[in-house]
Amino acid sequence: MAFSTNTSGPMSEINVTPLVDVMLVLLIIFMITAPVLAHKIEVDLPQPNKDITPPENPPSPINLKIDQSGAFYWNGSPVDELGLKAQLAVIGQQTLPNQPEIQIAADDNVAYEYVARVLADAKSYNLVKIGFNEAQ
């Protein structure tokens, strides 16, 4: 270090000791956490069932639109909540390969409550083929 006899001005030297200390601590932290991040996470993915054959003529999907006000449209026709539940009950009585897919297209500004009600109703009627589309 160079010392000057002129003490009237500020020192222009930087003390790097705290910087080196912080860098060493960060290096130790990264060395400890790096092996933890390198471990493999085992995920059980579903395997295709070879015994079940897909239907030859699958039913066409049903488009369920939910607009901003919470109104429901079943394939373009307006339907109230009771009518929607009745339609879902009819579909739920069909066997799994014959169930049509329900494609929900919710408006961007619709309250989540309406979508959650539809999903809860679909689950209560044993519907498993549910998809989401972008609202037009």
C-alpha positions as CSV (number, residue, x, y, z in Angstrom):
1,M,0.0,0.0,0.0
2,A,1.2,3.4,-0.8
3,F,0.9,6.1,1.9
4,S,1.0,9.7,1.1
5,T,1.9,12.5,3.4
6,N,-0.9,14.7,2.0
7,T,-3.8,13.9,4.3
8,S,-6.1,16.7,3.1
9,G,-7.8,14.7,0.3
10,P,-9.9,11.5,0.5
11,M,-8.2,8.2,0.1
12,S,-8.7,6.7,-3.4
13,E,-8.0,3.1,-2.4
14,I,-10.7,0.4,-2.1
15,N,-10.6,-2.1,0.8
16,V,-11.1,-5.4,-1.0
17,T,-11.0,-7.6,2.1
18,P,-14.8,-7.6,2.7
19,L,-15.4,-8.3,-0.9
20,V,-13.1,-11.3,-0.8
21,D,-14.8,-12.5,2.4
22,V,-18.2,-12.3,0.8
23,M,-17.0,-14.1,-2.3
24,L,-15.5,-16.9,-0.3
25,V,-18.7,-17.4,1.7
26,L,-20.7,-17.5,-1.6
27,L,-18.2,-20.0,-3.0
28,I,-18.6,-22.3,0.0
29,I,-22.5,-22.0,-0.2
30,F,-22.5,-22.9,-3.9
31,M,-20.1,-25.8,-3.3
32,I,-22.4,-27.2,-0.7
33,T,-25.6,-26.8,-2.6
34,A,-24.3,-27.9,-6.0
35,P,-24.4,-31.7,-5.2
36,V,-27.9,-31.3,-3.9
37,L,-29.1,-29.9,-7.2
38,A,-27.4,-32.6,-9.2
39,H,-29.4,-35.5,-7.7
40,K,-31.9,-37.1,-10.0
41,I,-35.6,-36.8,-9.2
42,E,-37.5,-39.9,-10.0
43,V,-40.9,-39.3,-11.6
44,D,-43.4,-42.1,-12.3
45,L,-44.9,-41.3,-15.6
46,P,-48.1,-43.0,-16.7
47,Q,-47.4,-45.9,-19.1
48,P,-49.8,-46.6,-22.0
49,N,-52.1,-49.5,-21.4
50,K,-51.9,-51.9,-24.3
51,D,-55.1,-53.7,-23.4
52,I,-57.3,-50.7,-24.1
53,T,-57.8,-49.8,-27.7
54,P,-58.9,-46.3,-28.6
55,P,-62.3,-45.9,-30.1
56,E,-62.5,-46.0,-33.8
57,N,-65.0,-43.1,-34.1
58,P,-64.3,-40.9,-31.1
59,P,-67.1,-38.5,-30.2
60,S,-66.6,-34.9,-31.3
61,P,-65.5,-32.6,-28.4
62,I,-68.0,-30.3,-26.7
63,N,-67.1,-26.6,-26.6
64,L,-68.1,-24.9,-23.4
65,K,-67.6,-21.2,-23.4
66,I,-67.7,-19.0,-20.3
67,D,-68.0,-15.3,-21.1
68,Q,-66.9,-12.3,-19.0
69,S,-70.2,-12.2,-17.1
70,G,-70.2,-15.9,-16.2
71,A,-72.7,-17.0,-18.8
72,F,-72.2,-20.5,-20.2
73,Y,-72.5,-21.5,-23.9
74,W,-72.7,-25.2,-24.7
75,N,-71.6,-25.6,-28.3
76,G,-72.6,-22.0,-29.0
77,S,-76.1,-22.3,-27.4
78,P,-76.6,-20.4,-24.1
79,V,-77.3,-22.6,-21.1
80,D,-77.9,-21.8,-17.5
81,E,-76.1,-23.6,-14.6
82,L,-78.8,-26.2,-14.0
83,G,-78.9,-27.0,-17.7
84,L,-75.1,-27.3,-17.7
85,K,-75.2,-29.7,-14.7
86,A,-77.8,-31.8,-16.5
87,Q,-75.7,-32.0,-19.7
88,L,-72.6,-33.0,-17.6
89,A,-74.7,-35.7,-15.9
90,V,-75.7,-37.2,-19.2
91,I,-72.1,-37.2,-20.4
92,G,-70.9,-38.7,-17.1
93,Q,-73.2,-41.7,-17.5
94,Q,-71.3,-42.8,-20.7
95,T,-68.4,-45.2,-20.5
96,L,-64.9,-43.6,-20.5
97,P,-63.9,-44.3,-24.1
98,N,-67.2,-43.0,-25.3
99,Q,-67.1,-39.8,-23.3
100,P,-66.6,-36.7,-25.4
101,E,-63.9,-34.2,-24.4
102,I,-65.2,-31.0,-22.7
103,Q,-63.2,-28.1,-24.1
104,I,-63.5,-25.1,-21.8
105,A,-62.9,-21.7,-23.3
106,A,-63.0,-19.1,-20.6
107,D,-62.8,-15.4,-21.2
108,D,-59.7,-13.7,-19.9
109,N,-61.7,-11.5,-17.6
110,V,-64.1,-14.1,-16.2
111,A,-63.9,-14.8,-12.4
112,Y,-62.2,-18.0,-11.5
113,E,-65.2,-19.0,-9.5
114,Y,-67.2,-19.9,-12.6
115,V,-64.4,-22.1,-14.0
116,A,-63.9,-23.7,-10.6
117,R,-67.6,-24.5,-10.5
118,V,-67.6,-26.2,-13.9
119,L,-64.5,-28.2,-13.0
120,A,-66.1,-29.3,-9.7
121,D,-69.3,-30.3,-11.4
122,A,-67.4,-32.2,-14.1
123,K,-65.5,-34.1,-11.4
124,S,-68.7,-34.9,-9.5
125,Y,-70.2,-36.4,-12.6
126,N,-67.0,-38.5,-13.3
127,L,-65.8,-36.6,-16.4
128,V,-62.1,-37.1,-17.0
129,K,-61.6,-35.7,-20.5
130,I,-61.4,-32.0,-19.9
131,G,-59.3,-29.5,-21.9
132,F,-58.9,-25.8,-22.1
133,N,-59.0,-23.6,-25.2
134,E,-58.4,-20.0,-25.8
135,A,-61.6,-17.9,-25.8
136,Q,-62.4,-16.3,-29.1
